């Protein structure tokens, strides 16, 4: 069963809030990294590049945890445990450009590296906790 986000949680995702994503490496060790994030319905969308640790981890193990805080009040937190449902390069450049617009007010992602292949990861929440509730 999946859960849905409250309007208050959606408001945090709509801001320029950085999320922190935790993945599991091949040896079971955790890896946490800050990411830009979008909501699409109740799915969380992140974007990374192939070859990075989180991309390797998420391709191998779909379990993920994520937390995001309100940039205006760091004591307002949404924490999610979820499962990767989509891991694709299709349309990933457009998604990172959409995120660049949200976070940088730039029409295109300015930090692309030559030869970089972007990947979009869609996460379906299995458990959502919001503090304060």
Secondary structure, 3 states (H helix, E strand, C coil): CCCCCCHHHHHHHHCCCCEEEEEECCCCCEEEEEECCEEECCEEEEEEECCCHHHHHHHHCCEEEEEEEECCEEEEEEEEEEEEEEEECCCHHHHHHHHHHHHHCCCCCCCCCCCCCEEEEEEEEEEEEEECC
